[in-house]
Amino acid sequence: MKRVFLSLICVLGLIPQVSAQEMLALARVDPAASTVEDGWFGRSTLRLHLSQGVPFRVFTLDDPARLIVDFREADFSGVSESDLLAEPGRIAALRFGAFQPGWSRLVAQLSEPMLPVEIGMPVGRDDGRAVLEISLKSVAPEDFAAAAGAPADPNWAPAFLQPAPPPDPQDDRFVVVIDPGHGGIDPGAEAEGVAEKDLMLSFARLLADTLRRAGVEAILTRDDDIFVALESRVAIAHQARGDLFLSLHADSLSEGGAKGATVYTLSEEASDAATEHLAARHDRSDIIAGADLTGSDDQVAGVLLDLARQETEPRSEALAQTLAAGMKEAGGPMNRRPLRRAGFSVLKSADIPSVLVEIGFLSSKRDLANLRDPVWRQGMAEGMARGILRWRDEDAARAALVRQ
């Protein structure tokens, strides 16, 4: 069975009543008219009403079974999952939002293997409005697996993932790679109308500016509301030849009343049950956003873990301790156990000291209030910057002793 792939381009000449300026705007999603329906004989239909036709592509991914629709570009602002999916059925859940620059994505989680049998986007000649209609039919798991996979598209890979230039031996820059957690289609934790992805991007920009004023080169893995896969975040750090990698989060955990800043380093086993649950949630973000994980290799991941323990673990541990001290000096508040360990995929770089920081937890009203407070954020950014600079100097001194 052939892999499902469809691309549609709207032609302005076919819609004379609609101006080119209007067609260049984002296609707005009309949730009131859109539907998801289960029918007879294992059939389901997704209908998405749009203010105009847009190019799109459709494919499926396995393990777990998902239907992916990429748009260039659709505006899902103000649309919730319940607006489109009245109740779970063969389509069990929907996630949608920004994906890459110029592209939006819809991910439909399937409760059973289903493949598209009809795909179309008719465009109204009078008003330019469009309806994306995808009819799916239940199939055997082996047929679904054979058809699944992202289409091969050489233009799809972001430019920042191109091979890095050879290192310059005269280059003595100190480069900090800051990774604002989540983004785009993956909002992360949410509380009181606030999304983790927005808070972390704002804080990452603030921390980067603070470091730059101290003469440090700071690079963000994303500087917009877009999705970046976990492996791509690590690849960006290598592309930038980062000296350290700092992943920023503000998750939500009901277990144990989590609150206060916490710094995590890499470990094959989590230091506690809550941390294990947190790491599992973080690593599911790629699945939620429709990333193709078929090329991942657990054996390679195991080798990376071993290398990290041998080469980078002591430096990452020292970074975590110094960073936590800087955050505490800035007033915290810190978690009662501020240093923890877990198998976060984003920390699996073998040659770059890496830590993940939960600046606070959105499940804590105190932490949420702090994260919303610009004065607190500035103080915390300055404390983290001081910790990073202290680690840089101490790490350089340790390296000099090793060479001697």
C-alpha positions in Angstrom: 0.0 0.0 0.0 1.4 3.4 -1.0 2.1 6.1 1.6 -0.6 8.7 1.7 0.6 12.1 0.4 -1.4 14.9 -1.0 -0.5 18.5 -1.8 -3.0 21.1 -2.9 -2.4 24.6 -4.3 -5.1 27.2 -4.6 -5.1 29.2 -7.8 -6.2 32.8 -7.4 -7.5 32.9 -11.0 -10.2 30.4 -10.1 -11.7 32.7 -7.4 -12.4 36.0 -9.1 -14.5 37.5 -6.3 -11.7 37.3 -3.7 -8.8 39.7 -3.8 -5.2 38.5 -3.9 -4.6 40.5 -0.6 -7.3 38.5 1.1 -5.9 35.2 -0.2 -2.5 36.0 1.2 -3.9 36.2 4.7 -4.0 33.1 7.0 -6.9 30.7 6.4 -9.1 31.0 9.5 -10.6 27.9 10.9 -14.4 28.0 11.4 -15.0 25.7 14.4 -18.8 26.0 14.3 -19.0 24.5 10.8 -16.3 21.9 11.3 -17.1 18.4 12.3 -15.6 15.0 13.2 -18.0 12.1 12.7 -17.9 8.3 13.1 -20.0 6.4 10.5 -20.9 2.9 9.7 -18.5 0.1 8.6 -15.4 1.5 10.2 -15.5 4.9 8.5 -14.9 8.3 10.0 -14.9 11.8 8.4 -13.0 15.0 9.4 -14.4 18.2 7.9 -12.5 21.4 8.5 -14.1 24.6 7.3 -11.6 27.4 6.3 -12.0 31.0 5.2 -9.9 30.2 2.1 -8.1 27.3 0.4 -4.5 26.7 1.3 -1.8 24.2 0.2 -1.8 21.2 2.5 -0.4 17.7 2.8 -1.8 14.6 4.6 0.1 11.5 5.9 -0.1 9.0 8.7 2.3 8.0 11.5 2.4 4.8 13.5 3.3 3.9 17.1 0.9 5.4 18.1 -1.5 5.7 15.1 -1.9 9.3 14.0 -3.3 11.3 11.1 -1.2 14.4 10.2 -2.4 17.4 8.2 0.1 20.2 7.4 -1.3 23.5 6.2 0.4 26.5 4.6 -1.0 28.2 6.7 -4.1 27.9 8.9 -5.1 30.1 11.9 -6.4 28.0 14.8 -6.4 30.8 17.3 -9.4 30.7 19.6 -10.2 27.1 18.6 -10.3 24.4 21.3 -10.3 20.7 20.9 -13.8 20.4 22.1 -14.9 22.8 19.3 -14.0 20.3 16.7 -14.3 17.0 18.6 -17.6 16.7 20.5 -16.6 13.4 22.0 -13.7 10.9 21.4 -14.4 8.1 18.9 -12.2 6.5 16.3 -10.5 9.9 16.3 -9.6 10.0 20.0 -8.0 13.4 20.3 -7.0 16.4 18.3 -4.0 18.8 18.6 -3.4 21.7 16.3 -1.4 24.9 16.0 1.8 26.4 14.6 4.5 23.9 13.5 7.3 25.4 11.4 7.6 29.0 10.1 4.8 29.3 7.5 3.2 26.0 8.4 0.4 24.9 10.8 -0.3 21.3 11.8 -3.3 19.2 12.9 -2.6 15.9 14.6 -5.5 13.4 15.0 -4.8 10.6 17.5 -6.5 7.4 16.2 -8.0 4.9 18.5 -7.6 2.2 15.8 -5.6 2.0 12.5 -7.4 4.0 9.8 -6.2 5.3 6.5 -7.6 8.1 4.3 -9.6 6.8 1.4 -10.8 10.2 0.1 -9.2 13.6 0.5 -10.3 16.9 -1.0 -10.5 20.6 -0.4 -13.2 22.1 -2.7 -13.0 25.9 -2.8 -16.1 28.1 -3.3 -16.0 30.1 -6.6 -17.9 33.0 -5.1 -16.4 33.5 -1.7 -13.2 31.5 -1.8 -14.1 29.5 1.4 -12.9 26.0 1.5 -13.7 22.7 3.2 -11.0 20.1 3.9 -12.7 16.7 4.0 -10.8 13.6 4.8 -12.7 10.2 4.9 -10.9 7.4 6.8 -11.5 3.7 6.9 -10.4 1.1 9.4 -7.6 -1.2 8.2 -5.5 -4.0 9.5 -2.5 -2.9 11.7 0.0 -4.3 9.2 -1.6 -2.3 6.3 -1.5 0.9 8.4 2.2 0.3 9.4 3.1 -0.2 5.7 1.5 3.1 4.7 2.7 5.2 7.6 5.6 7.6 7.5 6.3 11.3 6.8 6.7 12.1 3.1 10.3 12.6 1.9 10.7 16.3 1.2 14.2 17.7 1.0 12.8 21.3 1.5 11.1 20.4 4.8 14.2 20.2 7.0 15.0 23.6 8.6 18.1 25.4 7.4 19.5 25.3 11.0 19.9 21.5 10.8 22.4 21.7 7.9 25.9 20.4 8.7 28.0 22.7 10.9 31.1 24.3 9.4 34.5 23.0 10.5 35.5 24.4 13.9 37.8 27.4 14.0 40.7 26.8 16.4 40.9 30.5 17.0 37.3 30.7 18.0 37.2 31.2 21.8 33.6 32.3 22.1 31.5 31.0 25.1 28.1 29.9 23.6 25.1 29.2 25.7 22.2 27.5 23.9 18.9 28.3 25.6 15.9 26.0 24.8 12.5 27.4 25.5 10.4 24.3 26.2 7.4 23.3 23.9 6.1 25.7 21.3 3.7 25.9 18.3 1.3 23.0 18.3 2.6 21.8 21.7 1.6 24.4 24.4 3.0 22.5 27.3 1.4 23.0 30.7 -1.5 25.5 30.9 -3.0 27.3 33.9 -5.3 30.3 34.2 -5.1 31.1 30.5 -1.3 31.0 30.5 0.7 28.5 28.4 4.1 27.2 29.4 5.4 27.7 25.8 4.7 31.4 26.0 6.2 31.9 29.4 9.4 30.0 28.5 9.9 31.9 25.3 9.6 35.2 27.1 11.9 34.1 29.9 14.5 32.6 27.4 14.6 36.0 25.6 15.2 37.8 28.9 17.9 35.4 30.0 19.6 35.6 26.5 19.6 39.4 26.8 21.1 39.2 30.3 23.9 36.9 29.1 24.6 39.1 26.1 25.1 42.1 28.3 27.7 40.1 30.1 29.6 39.4 26.9 28.2 35.8 26.4 26.8 34.6 23.0 23.3 33.2 23.6 21.4 31.3 21.0 17.7 30.2 21.3 16.5 26.9 19.8 13.3 28.8 18.9 12.7 32.5 18.9 9.0 32.2 17.8 5.9 30.2 18.6 6.9 27.2 16.5 7.4 23.5 17.2 10.9 22.1 17.4 11.4 18.4 17.8 13.5 17.2 20.8 16.2 15.8 18.5 16.3 19.1 16.6 16.8 21.1 19.8 20.0 19.0 20.5 21.0 19.3 16.8 20.8 23.1 17.0 23.1 23.1 20.1 25.7 21.1 18.0 25.2 23.4 15.0 25.9 26.4 17.2 28.9 24.7 18.8 27.3 25.3 22.2 29.4 25.2 25.4 26.3 24.4 27.4 22.7 23.5 26.8 19.9 24.9 29.0 16.3 23.7 28.6 13.7 25.8 30.3 10.3 24.6 31.5 7.5 25.4 33.9 5.4 22.2 34.0 2.4 21.2 36.0 2.5 18.3 38.4 -0.3 17.3 40.8 1.9 14.6 42.4 3.4 15.7 45.7 2.4 19.4 45.3 5.4 20.3 43.2 6.7 23.8 43.6 9.9 25.8 43.4 12.7 25.8 40.9 14.4 22.5 40.1 17.4 21.6 38.1 17.6 18.2 36.3 20.6 16.3 34.9 20.7 13.2 32.8 20.3 9.8 34.3 19.0 6.5 32.9 16.8 6.2 36.0 14.8 9.0 37.6 15.6 10.1 41.1 12.0 9.8 42.2 8.5 8.9 40.9 7.4 12.5 40.2 10.6 13.1 38.1 10.0 9.9 36.1 6.4 11.1 35.4 7.7 14.5 34.3 10.3 13.0 32.0 7.7 10.8 30.4 5.5 13.8 29.8 8.3 15.8 28.2 9.2 13.0 25.9 5.6 12.6 24.7 5.6 16.1 23.3 7.0 14.9 20.0 4.2 12.3 19.7 1.6 14.9 20.5 3.0 17.2 17.8 3.1 14.5 15.1 6.9 14.0 14.9 8.0 10.9 13.0 9.9 8.7 15.5 10.4 5.7 13.2 14.1 6.5 12.7 14.9 6.7 16.4 17.3 4.0 17.7 17.2 2.9 21.3 20.6 1.3 21.0 22.1 4.5 19.8 20.4 6.4 22.7 21.9 3.9 25.1 25.4 4.6 23.7 24.8 8.4 24.1 23.8 7.8 27.7 27.0 5.9 28.3 29.1 8.6 26.7 27.4 11.3 28.7 28.2 9.5 31.9 31.8 9.1 31.0 32.6 12.5 29.4 29.9 15.1 30.3 28.1 14.0 33.5 30.6 15.6 35.9 30.5 18.9 34.1 26.7 18.8 33.9 26.4 18.0 37.6 28.7 20.9 38.4 26.6 23.2 36.1 23.4 22.1 37.9 24.9 22.8 41.3 26.3 26.2 40.3 23.1 27.2 38.5 20.9 26.2 41.4 23.1 28.2 43.7 22.7 31.3 41.5 19.0 30.9 41.4 18.8 30.5 45.2 20.9 33.6 45.7 18.4 35.5 43.5 15.7 34.5 46.0 14.3 31.4 44.4 12.1 30.0 45.7 13.8 26.6 45.2 12.2 23.2 45.4 12.9 21.3 48.6 15.1 19.0 46.5 16.4 21.3 43.8 18.8 18.8 42.2 17.3 15.8 40.5 18.0 13.3 37.7 16.0 11.7 34.9 16.2 10.4 31.4 15.1 13.5 29.5 15.7 13.0 25.8 16.6 16.7 25.3 19.6 16.2 27.7 21.2 13.2 25.7 23.9 15.2 24.0 27.1 13.3 24.6 29.5 16.2 24.4 27.6 19.3 25.6 27.0 19.8 29.4 23.2 19.9 29.6 20.6 20.6 32.2 16.8 21.0 32.3 15.4 23.7 34.6 11.9 23.8 35.8 11.8 27.5 36.8 8.6 26.8 38.6 5.4 24.8 38.3 2.2 26.2 36.9 0.4 23.8 39.3 1.7 26.0 42.1 -0.2 29.4 42.5 2.9 30.9 44.1 5.1 29.8 41.2 2.6 31.0 38.6 2.4 34.4 40.2 6.2 34.6 40.2 6.4 33.6 36.5 3.9 36.4 35.6 5.9 39.0 37.6 8.4 40.9 35.4 10.5 42.0 38.5 10.8 38.4 39.7 11.6 37.2 36.2 14.4 39.7 35.8 15.9 38.8 39.2 15.8 35.1 38.4 17.4 35.7 34.9 20.2 37.6 36.6 20.7 34.9 39.1 20.9 32.2 36.4 23.3 34.3 34.4 25.6 34.7 37.4 25.5 30.9 37.9 26.3 30.2 34.3 29.3 32.7 34.3 30.6 31.1 37.6 30.4 27.7 36.0 32.2 28.9 32.9 35.1 30.2 34.9 35.3 27.1 37.2 35.0 24.7 34.3 37.8 26.5 32.4 40.0 26.3 35.6 39.3 22.5 35.9 40.2 22.0 32.3 43.5 23.7 32.7 44.3 21.5 35.7 43.4 18.4 33.7 45.8 19.5 30.9 48.6 19.9 33.4 
